[in-house]
Amino acid sequence: MQAAQGGLRRRLSLLDGLSPSRQGALIYIASGLVFLCGDSVVKTLVGGLPVVDVVFGRHVTFLLAITLVAGGRHPRRLFVSRHPWIQVLRGLAMFAATATFFVSLSVLPMAEVSALGSTTPLIVLALAGPTLGEKITRVAVAGGVIGFVGVLVLVGIDPTRLDPAMAMPLLSALSLAVFGLLTRYLRDDPAQVTVFWSGVVGMIAAVILFAAVPTTTSPEPWQWAAIGLVGLTSVTGHSLLVAAYHRARASDMAPLGYLSVVWSFLVGTIVFGEALAMRSVIGAAAIAAGGVITLRSGPAGEASTPALVDYGVTDGEPLPDGAADNDGSGED
């Protein structure tokens, strides 16, 4: 375990020669690819299983994995946070985003869910200024607009089509935007603490949901294994996401969220044999252009905090001296 942890840390250290904003952007992209793997498994599972079972199993695995990996010999340190109530809110936002996204995958095509979910960056751009005090650059706005236009071209969503099911991915997008902004607000907490709190809060919410919505079927052993895989990809993707927000500003990374649409269409074409239309190619190019514009934003895109923060989920060292005494809350 320790060898694997050290190897992952060494891989992240390869980014040390880049600016914080570019480090954050590359790690953010990597987290999206990891999440895509989990989403593909979820799409397969919810076709034959109640969504409640998948949500519950995902959160069980997530919490177990992060406790074993990040807790080390001192698991109690994971409860120490400078902002406990913000951690709770962030955990609830993550649970809401996960649950609504899984429901979306059970009722809508994956590409459409991804496209509607891509409204998250626009929500982040709209909220990052008033909530985080970040100066939103014109380059970031331009990247967001170009990316969103690419989404519309790629998917061709008709705004006059009123489908109640579309509310679910939109709710997921809103929850994910809140989740991302709160992640940035919690950059003073060790990353492994932030990830752990999300696991605990999400697990409590999942247990309540599992008890409130009983199901008549039980997953097969291979399905439980697949659900466990979803949880493991969530831990990995989530940890990378925390690392990205520790390094770069939320508003500058926002347009990169559109790349998830490109990944979804590539999976649909290569894995599931879906036809690739010309508008998909044009839309994907526009989305990628929005991300590249953000990456090349230069000094205006630098992170507002200079320190490179260890993303922490593989760190077994104790917290810095005095971390447990910041506000009497017992959190880090």
N, C-alpha and C positions, 0 to 999 in steps of 0.2 A: 504493500500500500504506500509506504513512504517513498519507495523508489519511483512509483507511478506519479506521486505528487510532485517529487523533485523534477521529474521529466517534464511535466506540464508547466511548472514554474520556469524551467530553462527555456521552453518554447516561447513563453511570453516575454522572456528577457531578450529575445531576438529583436523585439520592437524598440529597444532602448534608444536606438539611434534616431528614431522618428520623434516629431513633436507630439505633445500630449493629445492634441486634437486628432492627429492622424492615427495614433495608437488607438484611441477610443473608437474611431471610425472602423478600423480593420477588425477590432475585437467585436464590435457591434455586428458587422457583417457575418463573422464566424458564428456568433450566437444565433443569428437568423437561420443559418444552414443547419445547425443542430436542432433548432425548434422544428424545422421543416421535416426532419426525419421522424420526430415524434408525432407531428401532425399527420403524416402519411399513415403511421400505424393506427392512430386514433380513427382516421377516416375508414379504415378497414374494420376496426372493432365495432364502431357504433352502428354498422350495418346489421349486426346480429346480436348486439348486447344493449341493455338499458344504459343510457348515458350516465345515470347515477352510479352504476358499478364502476364505470371507467373513471369518473371523477374521484370516487372514493379510493380506488386502487392507486391512482396516480399520486394522490396526496400522501397515502401511507408510505409508498416507496420513496417519495421525495423527502419526507421527514426522516425516515430511517437512514437514507443515504447521506444526507447532509449532517446528521448527528454523528454517524460513524466516521465520516471523512473529516469534518471540521472540528468535532468535539475533542478528538484525541484523548489525552489522559485527564483533561479538565473540561468536561462538557458543560459544567455550570457557567463557565465564562461566556457561553453563547447567549445567556439571558441578559447580559450586562449591556445596556444601551443608554445613550444620552437622551434619546427621544422615544420613550416607550409607546406613547399614544400614536405618534406618527408611524411607528413600526406596525402597530395594530391596524391602522388605516391602510397602510401599504399592503399588508397581508390580506385584508379583505378585498382590496382592489385586485390583487393577483388572483384570488379565488373567484371573484366575479368574472374577471376576464377569461379564466380557464373554463369555468362552467358554461358561460354563454357561448364561448368559441366551440366547445365540444358539442353543444346542442345545435349550433349552426351547421357543423359538419354532418350532423345526422339528418338535416332537412334541406340543405342547399348544396349545389356543386362546390367542390373545393376551390376552384378558381374564383367563383363569385364571392365566396366567404372571404378569400384573401383580398379581393378587390375592395369590398366594403370595409374590411378591417384596416385597409390602408388609409382610411380617413384619420387614423391615429396621429400620424405626423402633423397634419393640419391642426388638429386639436392641440397638440403639443406646442406648435408655433404660436397658436393663439393664446395659450395659457402661460408659456414660459416667462414672458415679460412680466405680467402682473403678479404671478405667484413666486417666481424665483428671482425677479429683478434682473434678468438677463437681457442684454441688448441684442435684439434680433436683427441680424445683418440683412441687407438687401439680397446678398448672395443666397443666404439660407431661404429667404422667401421665394426667390426666383427658382431655386431648386425644388422647393415644395410645390409651386404652381406647375412647373414642367412635369414633375413626377405625377401629380394628380391628373393632368391632362392625358398623360400616358396611360393611366389606369382607365380613364373613360374610353380612350381609343381601343385599348386592348380588350376590355370586357364588353364594351358597348351597352352599358346599363341604361335602360330607358327610364328617365326620371318620372314618367307618367304611370309607370307600372307600380301599383300599390300592392305589395305582397307583405303581409304581417310578419312572415318569417325573416324578412330583411332587417327587422328591428333587432334580432339577436346579434348578428355580427356588428351592428352599429353600437349596441350596448357594450359588446366586447371591446370595440375600438375606444370608446369613452373610458372604460375601466382601465384599459392598457395605458392610455394617456395619463390618467391620474397616477397609476402605478409608476410610470416612468418619471414623472415630475417628483413624486415622493422619494423615489430612489435617489435622484439628484440632491434632494434636500437632506438626505441621510448620509451624505458623503463623509461626514465626520465620524460615523460609526465604522468599525471594522466590517469589511464586506461579508465575512463569514457569519457575523452576528445578524446582519440584515437578511441574509438568505435563510438563516435558521428561524428567525422570527416569522418570516413569510410561511415557512413550513409548518410551524406550530399553529399559527392563526388559520391557515388554510386547512390543516388537519381537523381542527375543532369545527370549522364550518362544514367540512365534508362529512364528519360524523353526524352532525345535526341533520344535514340533507339526507344522508343514507337512512337515518332513523325515521325521518318524516315522510320519505317517499319509498315505501317498501316495494320490492320487485318480486316477480314470480319465478324468475329463472336465476341460475347460478352459473358463473363463467366456468368453462372447462379449464383444466390445468394449463394448457398451452395459451389460453386467453389470459389467464392470470399472469403468465410469464410475459406476454406481450404488454399487458398493462404495466407490469414492473419496468419494462423497457421504456415505456412512455415516461414514467417517473424519473428514471435515470437520465434520459435526454433532457428532461425539464431541469434537473439539478445542474447539469453541465451548461445548458443554454442560459439558465438563470444566473449562474456564477459569472459567465462571460459577460452577460448584460450588466451586472453590477460593476465588473471591472471597467467596462466601457464608460459608464456614467461617472466613475471615479476619475476618469482621465479627460473627458471632453464634455462640452456643454450640451444640454438636452436639445436646444433649438438648432444647433449646428448639425447634430446627428439625425434630426427628425426626417429629412428627405430620404435618408438611407433605408428607412422603413419600407419604402416602395419596392425595394429589391425583393421583398418576400413574394410579391406578385410574380416576378420573373421566375423565381425558384419554383413556385407552385405550378406555373405553366410548363416548365421544363419537366417536372416530375409527371405531370399529366400526359405529356407527349411521349417521354421516354419509357416511363414505367407502366402507364395505363393505356398507352396507344391512342391518345386523343389527337384529333386532327389539329394541326397548327396553321391557323389562318394568317393571311398577310397582315391584317390589322393587329394580330398578336405580336408579330415581329416589330411593327412600327411602334406599338405601345410599349413593348419591352425596351426598345431603343431609347424612347423618351424617358422611361423610368430610370434606366441606367445613366442617362445624361444628367438627370437631376442629382443622382448620387455623386457623379464625378464632379459636377459643379461645386457641390458642397465640399468634397475632399480637396479641391483646388482653391478654396476660399482664402488661403493665405493667412496673414497675421490676424485678420478679423475673426478667424475661426478658432483661434487658440483658446484653450480651456481657461476658465476664470480662476482656477486653482492650479498652482504650478506643480504640486507634489505628485509623484507617481505612487499610487497607493496599491499595496499588495492586495490582490483580489481575494485572498484569504481562505477560500474554502478548503485548501489543502494544507493550511498552516496549523501545526499542532503546538505552537509556542504559546505561552501565557500572554494575557493582555499586558500592555504597558502599565508600569506602576501608577497607581492612583486612578486607573480607569474605572474602578468599581465605586469610586467615591465622588463622582461628579455631581450628582443631584439627589443621591439617596434613593434612587428608583430601583437600584439593583440591575441596571442595564447599561450596555456598552456603547 
